[in-house]
Amino acid sequence: MQVLVRDNNVDQALRVLKKKMQREGLFREMKARSAYEKPSEKRAREKGEAVRRQRKLARKKLQREGLLPAPKKAVRAR
């Protein structure tokens, strides 16, 4: 993974790096690998993740079809 540092702004580059790592799921994987996970726990976790993915896909599909209201977008105050 590579991040460019512009104008010696290391803080911004670090923020960008952390965001990229978060998006790639690196932190979640590091946490999972820090301790042993029993095979039964792994199956349960993977099944739960699959269920969440399917529910999310179904929710998105219903929102596209207009059967569910779309989530309200947050307005940022600056």
N, C-alpha and C positions, 0 to 999 in steps of 0.2 A: 504494500500500500504506500502511496506516495502523496505528499502534500507540499505544495510550493510555499515558501516563506517570502512574502512581499514586504519590502521596506523594513526589513528586520523586525517585523511584527510577529513575534513568536507566539504571543497569546492567541491571536486570531488563528494562526496555523494549528495550534494545539486544539482549539475549539473545532476546527474543521476536521482534524484527524479523529477526534472523539466521536463526532457525528457520523463520519464514515464507518468507524468501527462499530458503532451502535447499529447502523443500517445493515451491516454485513452479519450481525448477530455474533460478533466476536466475544463480547462481554458475557452473553448467555452461555456460549460454548465454554469459556474459561471457567465459569461458575459450575457448569455441569461436570467438567473434567476434574475439578478440585477434589471431589470425593467420589467413591465408588457408588454406582447406582445398580441396584439389584435388577436382574432381567424382568421381574414382574413389575417393578416400579417403572422401568423403561417402557414396557408395553403399555402400562396405564397412562403414562405421560404422553406417549405418541398417539394413543387413541384419543385422549382429550384434545390434543392439538389438532388432530384431524377433524374432530367434531366441531371445534371452534372455527376452523377454516371453512367447513361446509356451511355452517350457520351464517358466516360472514358473506359467503358467495350468494346464498339464498336471499339474505337481506339486501345485498346490492342489486340483485336481479329484480326483486320486488320494488325497490326504489326506482330503478330504471323504467319499470312498467307503470309506475305511478300508483301502485297499490299501497305503498308506504310513504309517508312524508320524508323528504330528504333531511338529514341533520342540518341544523342551523350553523352557519359559519360564524366563527368567533371574530369579533371586530377588535383589532388591536388599537389601543389609544397610545399615541406617541407624544 
